[in-house]
Amino acid sequence: MNSRVQALRDSTRTHIVFLRFTTISLVSALVDNLAFYLVFHATGTILGAQIAARCVSVFVNYRLVRSLVFFSHHEHRIVLPRYLTLAGVNAAIAYAGIRLIVAYTPLGVILAKIVAETLLFVANFAVQRAFIFRRSPLTDHASGL
C-alpha cells in the first residue's frame, strides 16, 4: 500500500477516535459541572464539590470511553486502576488550577473549573490512548507465550 494512503488512513483513524473522545468528554463534563455546581452551591467548598463531581463523572466517563471510544476488551482489573489513578491525578491538578485561577484572575469558581479542566483535555486523551486503553496487551508476558 502506498505510504501516503496509509498515513492518511492512520490520521483519519486518530481523528475519528479523538472526535469520539471529545463527544464523550463533553457529556462527562456536563455531568461533572452540574454535580460540581450543585455541591458547591450547597456546601460552598471547592474541594468537596470537586471530589463529589469527579466521583460521578468518572463513573460515566470510564464506561463510555472504554466501550465507545477505545473499544477496549482489557479486563477491568487491569485498566480500571490505571484509569482511576489518572482521574485522581487529574482531579488534583484541576483543583490546584481552580485555586490558582480564582486567586490570580477575576474569574469565578465555575469558570475557573472549566478553564482548568479544558487545559487538561488533550493530555487526558494522550494518556488514556497511550497508557490505559492501548491496543497492545497491558499485562506483562514474561513467559513469551
C-alpha positions as CSV (number, residue, x, y, z in Angstrom):
1,M,0.0,0.0,0.0
2,N,1.2,3.5,-0.8
3,S,2.7,5.1,2.3
4,R,0.7,8.3,1.7
5,V,-2.5,6.4,1.7
6,Q,-1.5,4.5,4.8
7,A,-0.6,7.8,6.5
8,L,-4.0,9.3,5.5
9,R,-5.8,6.2,6.9
10,D,-3.9,6.4,10.2
11,S,-4.5,10.1,10.5
12,T,-8.2,9.6,9.8
13,R,-8.5,6.8,12.4
14,T,-6.8,9.1,15.0
15,H,-9.2,11.9,14.2
16,I,-12.2,9.7,14.5
17,V,-11.1,8.4,17.9
18,F,-10.4,11.9,19.0
19,L,-13.9,13.0,17.9
20,R,-15.5,10.2,19.8
21,F,-13.3,11.1,22.8
22,T,-14.4,14.7,22.5
23,T,-18.0,13.9,22.4
24,I,-17.8,11.6,25.4
25,S,-15.8,14.2,27.2
26,L,-18.4,16.8,26.6
27,V,-21.1,14.5,28.1
28,S,-18.9,13.8,31.1
29,A,-18.1,17.5,31.5
30,L,-21.8,18.3,31.6
31,V,-22.4,15.7,34.3
32,D,-19.3,16.8,36.2
33,N,-20.0,20.5,36.0
34,L,-23.7,20.0,37.0
35,A,-22.6,17.9,40.0
36,F,-19.9,20.5,40.9
37,Y,-22.3,23.4,40.7
38,L,-24.9,21.7,42.9
39,V,-22.5,20.6,45.5
40,F,-20.5,23.9,45.5
41,H,-23.7,25.9,46.0
42,A,-24.9,23.6,48.7
43,T,-21.6,23.5,50.6
44,G,-19.5,26.4,49.4
45,T,-16.4,24.2,49.3
46,I,-14.4,23.8,46.2
47,L,-12.7,20.6,47.4
48,G,-15.9,18.8,48.4
49,A,-17.6,19.9,45.1
50,Q,-14.6,18.7,43.1
51,I,-14.5,15.3,44.8
52,A,-18.2,14.7,44.5
53,A,-18.4,15.8,40.9
54,R,-15.4,13.7,39.9
55,C,-16.8,10.6,41.5
56,V,-20.0,10.9,39.5
57,S,-18.3,11.9,36.2
58,V,-15.6,9.2,36.5
59,F,-18.2,6.5,36.6
60,V,-19.9,7.8,33.5
61,N,-16.7,8.6,31.6
62,Y,-14.9,5.3,32.2
63,R,-17.8,3.2,31.0
64,L,-18.3,5.4,27.9
65,V,-14.6,5.9,27.0
66,R,-13.8,2.2,27.5
67,S,-16.6,0.9,25.3
68,L,-17.4,3.7,22.8
69,V,-14.0,5.4,22.2
70,F,-11.2,2.9,22.6
71,F,-13.3,-0.3,22.3
72,S,-11.2,-1.8,25.0
73,H,-11.6,-5.5,25.8
74,H,-9.0,-5.5,28.5
75,E,-10.2,-6.6,31.9
76,H,-11.5,-4.0,34.3
77,R,-9.0,-5.3,36.9
78,I,-6.2,-4.2,34.6
79,V,-7.5,-0.8,33.1
80,L,-9.7,0.5,35.9
81,P,-6.9,1.0,38.5
82,R,-4.9,2.9,35.8
83,Y,-7.9,5.0,34.8
84,L,-8.7,5.8,38.5
85,T,-5.0,6.8,39.0
86,L,-5.2,9.2,36.1
87,A,-8.6,10.5,37.3
88,G,-7.1,11.2,40.8
89,V,-4.1,12.9,39.4
90,N,-6.3,14.9,37.0
91,A,-8.6,15.9,39.8
92,A,-5.7,17.1,42.0
93,I,-4.2,19.1,39.1
94,A,-7.6,20.6,38.2
95,Y,-8.2,21.5,41.9
96,A,-4.9,23.3,42.1
97,G,-5.7,25.0,38.8
98,I,-9.0,26.2,40.0
99,R,-7.5,27.6,43.2
100,L,-4.8,29.4,41.2
101,I,-7.1,30.8,38.6
102,V,-9.5,32.0,41.3
103,A,-6.7,33.6,43.3
104,Y,-5.0,35.3,40.4
105,T,-7.8,36.2,38.0
106,P,-11.2,37.8,38.2
107,L,-12.8,34.5,37.2
108,G,-15.3,32.9,39.5
109,V,-15.1,29.3,40.7
110,I,-17.3,27.7,38.0
111,L,-15.4,29.4,35.1
112,A,-12.1,28.6,36.7
113,K,-13.0,25.0,36.8
114,I,-14.0,24.9,33.2
115,V,-10.7,26.7,32.2
116,A,-8.5,24.4,34.3
117,E,-10.2,21.2,33.0
118,T,-10.2,22.3,29.4
119,L,-6.4,22.8,29.7
120,L,-6.1,19.2,30.8
121,F,-8.3,17.8,28.0
122,V,-5.7,16.9,25.3
123,A,-3.3,15.5,27.9
124,N,-6.0,13.2,29.1
125,F,-6.7,11.9,25.6
126,A,-3.0,11.2,25.1
127,V,-2.5,9.4,28.4
128,Q,-5.7,7.3,28.0
129,R,-4.8,6.3,24.5
130,A,-1.1,5.5,25.2
131,F,-1.2,4.0,28.7
132,I,-4.7,3.0,29.7
133,F,-6.7,1.7,26.7
134,R,-3.7,1.0,24.4
135,R,-4.2,-1.8,21.9
136,S,-1.2,-3.8,22.9
137,P,-1.6,-6.1,25.9
138,L,-1.5,-4.4,29.2
139,T,-0.2,-7.3,31.2
140,D,3.4,-8.5,31.3
141,H,4.1,-11.7,29.4
142,A,7.4,-12.7,30.9
143,S,7.0,-16.3,29.6
144,G,6.6,-15.1,26.0
145,L,3.6,-17.3,25.4
